[in-house]
Amino acid sequence: MIKHGKRGFGEVSDRTITCRDCGEAFTFTAGEQAFYAERGYSEPQRCANCRAERKAQRAASGYDGGSSGGYSRGGGGYSSGGGSYSSGGYSSGGGGGYSSGPRQMYPAVCSSCNKETEVPFQPRNDKPVYCRECFQERRSAAPSYGSRY
């Protein structure tokens, strides 16, 4: 439900949605609606408990896809109670790694020690490629510009 104010800015009110799994009604708060709209998510079809249960089942079956939740684009997740910005079915941060099998590796010759090695990217002639040992050596010798995180 969008109500239009004086200047056309939408004013959103809390909505009650029925969970498709357990049939319980849950509140989809105005803050959650803004969060979902900002990120292009569709409205939830399950309550926070059913989303968490479903997420746990996916993780247990190995289907989590290496991410940390159904919607994990950094930022904070929302819970469906009280407009809190903490947990719930949609988690924050994380991600990385794909569980689609072994990583594609490409043969290369280290630009530093000339040792044959494999790298996880297609080497190009215009950039140096280093074996694991030389890469680590160069990384530790490089100046540090503040904290990584």
DSSP file (Angstrom, degrees, kcal/mol; ACC not computed):
  #  RESIDUE AA STRUCTURE BP1 BP2  ACC     N-H-->O    O-->H-N    N-H-->O    O-->H-N    TCO  KAPPA ALPHA  PHI   PSI    X-CA   Y-CA   Z-CA
    1    1 A M              0   0    0      0, 0.0    12,-1.0     0, 0.0     2,-0.5   0.000 360.0 360.0 360.0 116.3    0.0    0.0    0.0
    2    2 A I  E     -A   12   0A   0     10,-0.2     2,-0.5     8,-0.1    10,-0.2  -0.943 360.0-165.2-113.3 126.0    1.6    3.2   -1.1
    3    3 A K  E     -A   11   0A   0      8,-2.6     8,-3.0    -2,-0.5     2,-0.5  -0.903  17.9-134.4-105.5 135.8    0.1    6.5    0.0
    4    4 A H  E     -A   10   0A   0     -2,-0.5     6,-0.2     6,-0.2     5,-0.1  -0.787  19.1-157.7 -95.8 130.1    1.3    9.6   -1.8
    5    5 A G    >   -     0   0    0      4,-1.8     3,-1.1    -2,-0.5    -1,-0.1  -0.016  44.4 -68.2 -87.5-164.2    2.3   12.7    0.2
    6    6 A K  T 3  S+     0   0    0      1,-0.3    -2,-0.0     2,-0.1    -1,-0.0   0.882 132.3  35.3 -56.8 -45.1    2.4   16.3   -0.8
    7    7 A R  T 3  S-     0   0    0      2,-0.1    -1,-0.3     3,-0.0     3,-0.1   0.233 119.2 -98.4-101.6  14.4    5.4   16.0   -3.2
    8    8 A G  S <  S+     0   0    0     -3,-1.1     2,-0.3     1,-0.3    -2,-0.1   0.486  73.7 144.9  87.7   1.6    4.6   12.6   -4.6
    9    9 A F        -     0   0    0      1,-0.1    -4,-1.8    -5,-0.1    -1,-0.3  -0.588  53.8-114.5 -75.0 134.7    7.0   10.7   -2.3
   10   10 A G  E     -A    4   0A   0     -2,-0.3     2,-0.5    -6,-0.2    -6,-0.2  -0.463  22.5-157.7 -73.2 136.9    5.6    7.3   -1.4
   11   11 A E  E     -A    3   0A   0     -8,-3.0    -8,-2.6    -2,-0.2     2,-0.4  -0.973  14.3-157.3-112.8 119.9    4.6    6.6    2.2
   12   12 A V  E     -A    2   0A   0     -2,-0.5     2,-0.3   -10,-0.2   -10,-0.2  -0.773   3.9-158.6-104.0 141.2    4.6    2.9    2.9
   13   13 A S        -     0   0    0    -12,-1.0    15,-0.0    -2,-0.4    20,-0.0  -0.808  33.9 -84.7-114.7 159.9    2.7    1.3    5.8
   14   14 A D        -     0   0    0     -2,-0.3     2,-0.3    13,-0.0    15,-0.2  -0.247  45.4-155.7 -57.9 146.1    3.1   -2.1    7.5
   15   15 A R  E     -B   28   0B   0     13,-2.0    13,-3.7    -3,-0.0     2,-0.5  -0.943  11.2-133.8-126.2 149.2    1.5   -5.0    5.7
   16   16 A T  E     -B   27   0B   0     -2,-0.3     2,-0.4    11,-0.2    11,-0.2  -0.907  26.4-176.1-103.5 126.9    0.3   -8.4    7.0
   17   17 A I  E     -B   26   0B   0      9,-3.0     9,-3.0    -2,-0.5     2,-0.5  -0.931  23.4-127.8-122.6 145.1    1.3  -11.4    4.8
   18   18 A T  E     -B   25   0B   0     -2,-0.4     7,-0.2     7,-0.2     2,-0.1  -0.830  30.1-118.0 -94.9 127.2    0.3  -15.1    5.3
   19   19 A C     >  -     0   0    0      5,-3.2     4,-1.2    -2,-0.5    27,-0.3  -0.397  12.7-144.1 -64.5 132.4    3.3  -17.4    5.3
   20   20 A R  T  4 S+     0   0    0     25,-3.0    26,-0.1     2,-0.1    -1,-0.1   0.701  95.5  42.0 -72.9 -18.8    3.1  -19.9    2.4
   21   21 A D  T  4 S+     0   0    0     24,-0.3    -1,-0.1     3,-0.1    25,-0.1   0.917 130.2  16.3 -92.2 -54.7    4.6  -22.7    4.5
   22   22 A C  T  4 S-     0   0    0      2,-0.1    -2,-0.1    25,-0.0     3,-0.1   0.608  90.5-128.4-100.2 -12.8    3.0  -22.5    8.0
   23   23 A G     <  +     0   0    0     -4,-1.2     2,-0.2     1,-0.3    -3,-0.1   0.472  60.1 139.4  80.7   0.6    0.0  -20.3    7.2
   24   24 A E        -     0   0    0     -6,-0.1    -5,-3.2     1,-0.1     2,-0.3  -0.497  54.9-118.2 -77.6 148.1    0.8  -17.9   10.1
   25   25 A A  E     -B   18   0B   0     -7,-0.2     2,-0.3    -2,-0.2    -7,-0.2  -0.662  35.2-178.5 -83.0 140.5    0.4  -14.2    9.5
   26   26 A F  E     -B   17   0B   0     -9,-3.0    -9,-3.0    -2,-0.3     2,-0.5  -0.964  27.3-110.3-137.7 157.5    3.5  -12.0    9.8
   27   27 A T  E     -B   16   0B   0     53,-0.4     2,-0.9    -2,-0.3   -11,-0.2  -0.751  14.5-160.6 -93.9 128.2    4.2   -8.3    9.4
   28   28 A F  E     -B   15   0B   0    -13,-3.7   -13,-2.0    -2,-0.5    52,-0.1  -0.877  30.7-144.8-102.3  95.9    6.1   -6.9    6.5
   29   29 A T     >  -     0   0    0     -2,-0.9     4,-2.4   -15,-0.2     5,-0.2  -0.079  19.1-113.6 -68.2 162.1    7.1   -3.6    8.0
   30   30 A A  H  > S+     0   0    0      1,-0.2     4,-2.2     2,-0.2     5,-0.2   0.888 119.2  52.8 -59.2 -40.3    7.4   -0.3    6.1
   31   31 A G  H  > S+     0   0    0      1,-0.2     4,-2.2     2,-0.2    -1,-0.2   0.895 109.4  48.0 -63.7 -40.8   11.2   -0.4    6.8
   32   32 A E  H  > S+     0   0    0      2,-0.2     4,-2.9     1,-0.2     5,-0.2   0.889 109.5  53.5 -66.6 -38.8   11.5   -3.9    5.3
   33   33 A Q  H  X S+     0   0    0     -4,-2.4     4,-2.7     2,-0.2    -2,-0.2   0.915 109.9  47.5 -62.1 -42.6    9.4   -2.9    2.3
   34   34 A A  H  X S+     0   0    0     -4,-2.2     4,-2.6     2,-0.2    -1,-0.2   0.915 112.4  50.4 -63.6 -42.8   11.8    0.0    1.7
   35   35 A F  H  X S+     0   0    0     -4,-2.2     4,-1.4     2,-0.2    -2,-0.2   0.936 113.5  44.7 -59.4 -49.4   14.8   -2.3    2.1
   36   36 A Y  H  X>S+     0   0    0     -4,-2.9     5,-2.4     1,-0.2     4,-0.7   0.921 114.5  48.5 -62.9 -45.4   13.4   -4.9   -0.4
   37   37 A A  H ><5S+     0   0    0     -4,-2.7     3,-0.8     1,-0.2    -1,-0.2   0.904 107.6  55.4 -63.3 -41.9   12.4   -2.2   -2.9
   38   38 A E  H 3<5S+     0   0    0     -4,-2.6    -1,-0.2     1,-0.3    -2,-0.2   0.837 115.7  38.3 -59.5 -34.5   15.8   -0.5   -2.7
   39   39 A R  H 3<5S-     0   0    0     -4,-1.4    -1,-0.3    -3,-0.2    -2,-0.2   0.420 112.9-114.7 -99.7  -0.1   17.5   -3.8   -3.6
   40   40 A G  T <<5 +     0   0    0     -3,-0.8    -3,-0.2    -4,-0.7     2,-0.2   0.711  62.1 151.7  77.4  19.5   14.9   -5.0   -6.1
   41   41 A Y      < -     0   0    0     -5,-2.4    -1,-0.2    -6,-0.2     2,-0.2  -0.521  45.5-120.8 -81.8 150.8   13.8   -8.0   -4.0
   42   42 A S        -     0   0    0     -2,-0.2     3,-0.1     1,-0.1    -1,-0.1  -0.530  45.4 -83.4 -82.3 160.7   10.3   -9.4   -4.3
   43   43 A E        -     0   0    0     -2,-0.2    -1,-0.1     1,-0.1   -10,-0.0  -0.289  53.9 -96.6 -66.1 150.1    8.2   -9.4   -1.1
   44   44 A P        -     0   0    0      0, 0.0    -1,-0.1     0, 0.0     3,-0.1  -0.314  27.5-167.7 -67.4 148.6    8.7  -12.4    1.2
   45   45 A Q  S    S+     0   0    0     -3,-0.1   -25,-3.0     2,-0.1     2,-0.3   0.429  71.0  56.5-111.4  -5.5    6.4  -15.3    1.0
   46   46 A R  S    S-     0   0    0    -27,-0.3   -27,-0.1   -26,-0.1    -1,-0.0  -0.940  84.4-112.0-128.8 150.0    7.5  -17.0    4.2
   47   47 A C     >  -     0   0    0     -2,-0.3     4,-2.5     1,-0.1     5,-0.2  -0.241  41.9 -99.1 -70.1 167.6    7.7  -15.8    7.9
   48   48 A A  H  > S+     0   0    0      1,-0.2     4,-2.5     2,-0.2     5,-0.2   0.879 123.3  51.9 -58.5 -40.5   11.1  -15.3    9.5
   49   49 A N  H  > S+     0   0    0      1,-0.2     4,-2.4     2,-0.2    -1,-0.2   0.930 112.0  44.7 -63.5 -45.3   11.0  -18.7   11.2
   50   50 A C  H  > S+     0   0    0      2,-0.2     4,-2.5     1,-0.2    -2,-0.2   0.862 112.9  51.9 -68.5 -35.2   10.1  -20.6    8.0
   51   51 A R  H  X S+     0   0    0     -4,-2.5     4,-2.4     2,-0.2    -2,-0.2   0.928 111.8  46.6 -64.1 -43.5   12.8  -18.7    6.1
   52   52 A A  H  X S+     0   0    0     -4,-2.5     4,-2.3    -5,-0.2    -2,-0.2   0.905 113.3  48.8 -65.1 -41.0   15.4  -19.6    8.7
   53   53 A E  H  X S+     0   0    0     -4,-2.4     4,-2.2     2,-0.2    -2,-0.2   0.918 112.4  48.2 -64.0 -43.7   14.2  -23.3    8.7
   54   54 A R  H  X S+     0   0    0     -4,-2.5     4,-2.3     2,-0.2    -2,-0.2   0.890 110.7  51.3 -64.3 -40.2   14.4  -23.4    4.9
   55   55 A K  H  X S+     0   0    0     -4,-2.4     4,-2.4     2,-0.2    -1,-0.2   0.909 109.6  50.2 -62.9 -42.5   17.9  -21.8    4.9
   56   56 A A  H  X S+     0   0    0     -4,-2.3     4,-2.4     1,-0.2    -2,-0.2   0.888 109.8  50.8 -63.7 -39.6   19.0  -24.4    7.5
   57   57 A Q  H  X S+     0   0    0     -4,-2.2     4,-1.9     2,-0.2     6,-0.2   0.910 110.5  49.1 -64.6 -41.9   17.6  -27.2    5.3
   58   58 A R  H  <>S+     0   0    0     -4,-2.3     5,-2.4     1,-0.2     6,-0.6   0.919 112.2  48.2 -62.6 -43.1   19.5  -25.9    2.2
   59   59 A A  H ><5S+     0   0    0     -4,-2.4     3,-1.0     1,-0.2    -2,-0.2   0.901 111.4  50.2 -64.2 -40.7   22.7  -25.6    4.2
   60   60 A A  H 3<5S+     0   0    0     -4,-2.4    -1,-0.2     1,-0.2    -2,-0.2   0.827 110.8  49.1 -67.7 -32.0   22.3  -29.2    5.5
   61   61 A S  T 3<5S-     0   0    0     -4,-1.9    -1,-0.2    -5,-0.2    -2,-0.2   0.451 115.7-114.8 -88.0   0.8   21.7  -30.6    2.0
   62   62 A G  T < 5S+     0   0    0     -3,-1.0     3,-0.5    -4,-0.4    -3,-0.2   0.620  85.1 117.9  79.4  12.2   24.7  -28.8    0.6
   63   63 A Y      < +     0   0    0     -5,-2.4    -4,-0.2    -6,-0.2    -5,-0.1   0.323  33.3 106.8 -93.8   8.5   22.6  -26.5   -1.6
   64   64 A D  S >  S-     0   0    0     -6,-0.6     3,-1.6    -5,-0.2     5,-0.3   0.633  76.7-138.8 -66.7 -11.7   23.6  -23.3    0.0
   65   65 A G  T 3   -     0   0    0     -3,-0.5    34,-0.1     1,-0.3    -1,-0.1   0.672  55.5 -71.5  66.6  16.3   25.7  -22.4   -3.0
   66   66 A G  T 3  S+     0   0    0      1,-0.3    -1,-0.3    32,-0.1    29,-0.2   0.421 106.8 114.6  80.9  -3.2   28.5  -21.0   -0.9
   67   67 A S  S <  S-     0   0    0     -3,-1.6    -1,-0.3    27,-0.1    27,-0.1  -0.440  72.2-123.1 -95.3 174.6   26.6  -18.0    0.1
   68   68 A S  S    S-     0   0    0     25,-0.4     2,-0.3     1,-0.1     3,-0.1   0.180  78.7 -19.9-105.0  19.6   25.4  -17.0    3.5
   69   69 A G  S    S-     0   0    0     -5,-0.3     3,-0.3     1,-0.1    -1,-0.1  -0.935  79.1 -70.1 163.7 176.4   21.7  -16.7    2.8
   70   70 A G  S    S+     0   0    0     19,-0.8     2,-0.5     1,-0.3    -1,-0.1   0.894 125.7  20.1 -60.9 -42.9   18.9  -16.3    0.3
   71   71 A Y  S    S+     0   0    0     18,-0.2     2,-0.3    -3,-0.1    -1,-0.3  -0.911  73.4 162.4-129.0 104.0   19.8  -12.7   -0.3
   72   72 A S        +     0   0    0     -2,-0.5     2,-0.3    -3,-0.3    -4,-0.1  -0.575  15.5 140.6-126.4  72.4   23.4  -11.9    0.6
   73   73 A R  S    S-     0   0    0      1,-0.4    -1,-0.1    -2,-0.3    21,-0.1  -0.333  71.6 -97.4-102.6  49.5   24.5   -8.7   -1.1
   74   74 A G  S    S+     0   0    0     19,-0.3    -1,-0.4    -2,-0.3    -3,-0.0  -0.353  89.2  86.3  68.2-156.6   26.5   -7.3    1.9
   75   75 A G  S    S-     0   0    0     17,-0.2    18,-0.6    -3,-0.1     2,-0.3   0.110  90.2 -51.5  56.2-175.1   24.6   -4.8    4.0
   76   76 A G        -     0   0    0     16,-0.2     2,-0.1    -3,-0.1    10,-0.1  -0.665  49.1-130.0 -97.7 151.0   22.4   -5.8    6.9
   77   77 A G        -     0   0    0      9,-0.5     2,-0.4    -2,-0.3    14,-0.1  -0.426  20.1-128.0 -88.6 171.0   19.6   -8.3    6.8
   78   78 A Y        -     0   0    0     12,-0.3    12,-0.7    -2,-0.1     2,-0.3  -0.932   8.1-152.3-119.4 144.0   16.1   -7.7    8.1
   79   79 A S        -     0   0    0      5,-1.3     4,-0.2    -2,-0.4     9,-0.1  -0.815  25.5-124.0-105.4 158.7   14.0   -9.7   10.5
   80   80 A S  S    S+     0   0    0     -2,-0.3     2,-0.5     3,-0.1   -53,-0.4   0.351  83.5  85.7 -88.6  11.3   10.3   -9.5   10.2
   81   81 A G  S >  S-     0   0    0      1,-0.1     3,-1.5     3,-0.1    -2,-0.2  -0.937 103.6 -18.1-115.1 129.9    9.7   -8.4   13.8
   82   82 A G  T 3  S-     0   0    0     -2,-0.5    -1,-0.1     1,-0.3    -2,-0.1   0.597 104.0 -80.8  64.6  13.6    9.7   -4.9   15.1
   83   83 A G  T 3  S+     0   0    0     -4,-0.2    -1,-0.3     1,-0.2    -3,-0.1   0.747  76.9 164.9  67.7  23.0   11.7   -3.4   12.2
   84   84 A S    <   -     0   0    0     -3,-1.5    -5,-1.3    -5,-0.1    -1,-0.2  -0.397  37.0-144.1 -73.5 152.3   15.0   -4.6   13.5
   85   85 A Y  S    S+     0   0    0     -7,-0.2    -8,-0.2    -2,-0.1    -1,-0.1  -0.032  70.9  88.7-104.1  30.1   18.0   -4.5   11.2
   86   86 A S  S    S-     0   0    0    -10,-0.1    -9,-0.5     1,-0.1     6,-0.0   0.635  84.4 -28.2 -99.5-108.7   19.6   -7.7   12.5
   87   87 A S        +     0   0    0    -11,-0.1     2,-0.3     4,-0.1     3,-0.2   0.267  62.0 124.7 -95.8-142.3   19.1  -11.3   11.5
   88   88 A G  S    S-     0   0    0      1,-0.1    -9,-0.2    -9,-0.1   -11,-0.0  -0.805  82.2 -39.8 118.1-165.4   16.2  -13.1   10.0
   89   89 A G  S    S+     0   0    0     -2,-0.3   -19,-0.8   -11,-0.3     2,-0.6   0.706 124.6  63.2 -73.4 -19.9   15.9  -15.2    6.8
   90   90 A Y  S    S-     0   0    0    -12,-0.7   -12,-0.3    -3,-0.2     2,-0.1  -0.925  77.1-160.6-112.0 118.3   18.1  -12.8    4.8
   91   91 A S        -     0   0    0     -2,-0.6     2,-0.3   -14,-0.1   -18,-0.2  -0.421  10.6-115.8-102.0 171.8   21.6  -12.5    6.0
   92   92 A S        -     0   0    0     -2,-0.1   -17,-0.2   -20,-0.1   -16,-0.2  -0.664  62.6 -18.9-105.4 158.0   24.3  -10.0    5.6
   93   93 A G  S    S+     0   0    0    -18,-0.6   -25,-0.4    -2,-0.3   -19,-0.3   0.006  83.1  95.5  55.1-152.5   27.7  -10.1    4.0
   94   94 A G        +     0   0    0    -27,-0.1     2,-0.2     1,-0.1    -1,-0.1  -0.302  36.1 123.1  71.4-150.5   29.5  -13.4    3.4
   95   95 A G        +     0   0    0    -29,-0.2    -1,-0.1    -3,-0.1     2,-0.1  -0.519  21.8 123.1  89.6-160.6   29.3  -15.1    0.1
   96   96 A G        +     0   0    0     -2,-0.2    -1,-0.1     1,-0.0     0, 0.0  -0.257  45.4  59.6  91.9 175.4   32.2  -16.1   -2.0
   97   97 A G        -     0   0    0      1,-0.1     2,-0.4    -2,-0.1    -1,-0.0   0.737  64.6-132.0  38.3 137.4   33.2  -19.5   -3.3
   98   98 A Y        -     0   0    0      3,-0.1   -32,-0.1   -32,-0.1     3,-0.1  -0.925   1.7-146.3-115.1 143.3   31.0  -21.5   -5.6
   99   99 A S        +     0   0    0     -2,-0.4   -34,-0.1     1,-0.2   -33,-0.1  -0.204  63.0 118.1-100.1  44.0   30.3  -25.2   -5.0
  100  100 A S  S    S-     0   0    0      1,-0.3    -1,-0.2    -2,-0.1    -2,-0.0   0.017  84.3 -84.6 -99.1  28.1   30.1  -26.1   -8.7
  101  101 A G  S    S-     0   0    0     -3,-0.1    -1,-0.3     2,-0.0    -3,-0.1  -0.505  79.0 -13.2 103.6-173.4   33.0  -28.5   -8.7
  102  102 A P  S    S-     0   0    0      0, 0.0     2,-0.1     0, 0.0     3,-0.0  -0.286  75.5-103.3 -67.5 149.5   36.8  -28.1   -8.9
  103  103 A R        -     0   0    0      1,-0.1     2,-0.4     0, 0.0    -2,-0.0  -0.445  34.0-108.8 -73.5 142.4   38.2  -24.7  -10.1
  104  104 A Q        -     0   0    0     16,-0.1     2,-0.3    -2,-0.1    -1,-0.1  -0.583  40.2-165.1 -70.1 125.8   39.4  -24.4  -13.7
  105  105 A M        -     0   0    0     -2,-0.4    17,-0.1    15,-0.1    13,-0.0  -0.884   6.4-153.8-117.1 149.3   43.2  -24.1  -13.6
  106  106 A Y  E     -C  119   0C   0     13,-3.0    13,-2.7    -2,-0.3    15,-0.2  -0.953  21.2-114.6-123.8 140.2   45.6  -22.9  -16.3
  107  107 A P  E     +C  118   0C   0      0, 0.0     2,-0.3     0, 0.0    11,-0.2  -0.439  44.6 160.5 -71.5 145.8   49.2  -23.8  -16.9
  108  108 A A  E     -C  117   0C   0      9,-2.5     9,-3.0    -2,-0.1     2,-0.5  -0.970  38.0-122.0-156.0 166.0   51.7  -21.0  -16.6
  109  109 A V  E     -C  116   0C   0     -2,-0.3    20,-0.3     7,-0.2     7,-0.2  -0.981  38.5-111.7-116.8 127.4   55.4  -20.3  -16.0
  110  110 A C     >  -     0   0    0      5,-2.9     4,-1.4    -2,-0.5    20,-0.3  -0.327  15.8-145.7 -60.2 131.1   56.3  -18.1  -13.0
  111  111 A S  T  4 S+     0   0    0     18,-3.8    -1,-0.2     2,-0.1    19,-0.2   0.639  95.9  42.6 -72.0 -15.4   57.7  -14.7  -14.1
  112  112 A S  T  4 S+     0   0    0     17,-0.3    -1,-0.1     3,-0.1    18,-0.1   0.889 131.7  12.9 -98.0 -51.5   60.1  -14.7  -11.1
  113  113 A C  T  4 S-     0   0    0      2,-0.1    -2,-0.1     0, 0.0     3,-0.1   0.439  90.0-126.5-110.0  -1.1   61.6  -18.2  -10.8
  114  114 A N     <  +     0   0    0     -4,-1.4     2,-0.2     1,-0.2    -3,-0.1   0.651  57.2 149.3  63.5  18.3   60.6  -19.7  -14.2
  115  115 A K        -     0   0    0     -6,-0.1    -5,-2.9     1,-0.1     2,-0.3  -0.579  53.6-111.0 -79.9 143.7   58.9  -22.7  -12.4
  116  116 A E  E     +C  109   0C   0     -2,-0.2     2,-0.3    -7,-0.2    -7,-0.2  -0.579  52.6 157.1 -73.7 136.9   55.9  -24.4  -14.1
  117  117 A T  E     -C  108   0C   0     -9,-3.0    -9,-2.5    -2,-0.3     2,-0.4  -0.865  38.0-117.2-147.6 177.6   52.8  -23.7  -12.1
  118  118 A E  E     -C  107   0C   0     -2,-0.3    14,-0.1   -11,-0.2   -13,-0.0  -0.983  25.0-169.4-125.4 140.9   49.0  -23.6  -12.4
  119  119 A V  E     -C  106   0C   0    -13,-2.7   -13,-3.0    -2,-0.4    12,-0.0  -0.926  30.7-122.6-128.8 153.7   46.9  -20.5  -11.9
  120  120 A P  S    S+     0   0    0      0, 0.0     2,-0.3     0, 0.0   -16,-0.1   0.107  91.6  56.1 -84.9  24.9   43.1  -20.0  -11.5
  121  121 A F  S    S-     0   0    0    -15,-0.2   -15,-0.2     0, 0.0    -2,-0.2  -0.971  96.0 -92.9-147.8 160.0   42.9  -17.5  -14.4
  122  122 A Q        -     0   0    0     -2,-0.3   -14,-0.1   -17,-0.1   -17,-0.0  -0.659  48.7-128.6 -76.3 112.7   43.9  -17.4  -18.1
  123  123 A P        -     0   0    0      0, 0.0     2,-0.3     0, 0.0     6,-0.1  -0.301  20.5-153.7 -64.5 146.2   47.4  -15.9  -18.2
  124  124 A R    >   -     0   0    0      3,-0.2     3,-1.0     4,-0.1     0, 0.0  -0.874  19.8-127.9-117.5 154.1   48.0  -13.0  -20.5
  125  125 A N  T 3  S+     0   0    0     -2,-0.3    -1,-0.1     1,-0.2     0, 0.0   0.715 103.9  61.6 -73.3 -20.3   51.3  -12.0  -22.1
  126  126 A D  T 3  S+     0   0    0      2,-0.1    -1,-0.2     1,-0.0     0, 0.0   0.492 102.0  55.4 -88.2  -1.6   51.1   -8.4  -20.9
  127  127 A K  S <  S-     0   0    0     -3,-1.0    -3,-0.2     0, 0.0     2,-0.1  -0.983  85.4-113.0-131.9 143.1   51.1   -9.2  -17.2
  128  128 A P        -     0   0    0      0, 0.0     2,-0.4     0, 0.0   -18,-0.1  -0.395  25.3-153.2 -71.1 150.5   53.5  -11.3  -15.0
  129  129 A V        -     0   0    0    -20,-0.3   -18,-3.8    -2,-0.1     2,-0.3  -0.983  10.2-161.5-124.0 136.0   52.3  -14.5  -13.5
  130  130 A Y        -     0   0    0     -2,-0.4   -20,-0.1   -20,-0.3     2,-0.0  -0.896  17.9-120.9-121.1 148.5   53.8  -15.9  -10.3
  131  131 A C     >  -     0   0    0     -2,-0.3     4,-2.7     1,-0.1     5,-0.2  -0.277  45.1 -94.8 -71.5 170.3   53.8  -19.3   -8.6
  132  132 A R  H  > S+     0   0    0      1,-0.2     4,-2.4     2,-0.2     5,-0.2   0.904 124.3  48.3 -55.9 -45.3   52.3  -19.6   -5.2
  133  133 A E  H  > S+     0   0    0      1,-0.2     4,-2.3     2,-0.2    -1,-0.2   0.933 114.6  43.4 -64.9 -47.1   55.6  -19.2   -3.4
  134  134 A C  H  > S+     0   0    0      2,-0.2     4,-2.5     1,-0.2    -1,-0.2   0.870 112.7  53.6 -67.9 -35.3   56.7  -16.1   -5.4
  135  135 A F  H  X S+     0   0    0     -4,-2.7     4,-2.5     2,-0.2    -2,-0.2   0.944 110.9  45.7 -62.5 -47.2   53.3  -14.6   -5.1
  136  136 A Q  H  X S+     0   0    0     -4,-2.4     4,-2.5    -5,-0.2     5,-0.2   0.896 112.3  52.3 -62.4 -40.5   53.3  -15.0   -1.3
  137  137 A E  H  X S+     0   0    0     -4,-2.3     4,-1.5     1,-0.2    -1,-0.2   0.927 112.1  44.7 -61.2 -45.9   56.8  -13.6   -1.2
  138  138 A R  H  X S+     0   0    0     -4,-2.5     4,-1.3     1,-0.2    -2,-0.2   0.886 112.3  52.7 -66.0 -39.3   55.9  -10.5   -3.2
  139  139 A R  H  < S+     0   0    0     -4,-2.5     3,-0.3     1,-0.2    -2,-0.2   0.922 111.0  45.6 -63.9 -44.5   52.7  -10.0   -1.2
  140  140 A S  H  < S+     0   0    0     -4,-2.5    -1,-0.2     1,-0.2    -2,-0.2   0.786 113.9  49.9 -71.5 -25.8   54.5  -10.1    2.2
  141  141 A A  H  < S+     0   0    0     -4,-1.5    -1,-0.2    -5,-0.2    -2,-0.2   0.683  90.1  99.6 -83.9 -18.4   57.3   -7.7    0.8
  142  142 A A  S  < S-     0   0    0     -4,-1.3     2,-0.1    -3,-0.3    -3,-0.0  -0.385  85.6-102.2 -69.7 145.1   54.7   -5.2   -0.5
  143  143 A P        -     0   0    0      0, 0.0     2,-0.5     0, 0.0    -1,-0.1  -0.379  33.2-128.7 -66.4 145.3   54.1   -2.1    1.6
  144  144 A S        -     0   0    0     -4,-0.1     2,-0.8    -3,-0.1     3,-0.1  -0.841  13.5-160.3 -99.4 128.1   50.9   -2.2    3.6
  145  145 A Y        -     0   0    0     -2,-0.5     2,-0.0     1,-0.2    -1,-0.0  -0.676  59.5 -58.5-107.6  76.8   48.6    0.8    3.3
  146  146 A G  S    S-     0   0    0     -2,-0.8    -1,-0.2     3,-0.0     2,-0.1  -0.238  92.0 -25.6  82.5-173.6   46.4    0.5    6.3
  147  147 A S        -     0   0    0      1,-0.1    -2,-0.0    -3,-0.1     0, 0.0  -0.429  45.7-138.1 -75.8 147.0   44.1   -2.3    7.4
  148  148 A R              0   0    0      1,-0.2    -1,-0.1    -2,-0.1    -2,-0.0   0.769 360.0 360.0 -72.5 -25.7   42.6   -4.7    4.9
  149  149 A Y              0   0    0      0, 0.0    -1,-0.2     0, 0.0    -2,-0.0   0.379 360.0 360.0-128.9 360.0   39.3   -4.6    6.7
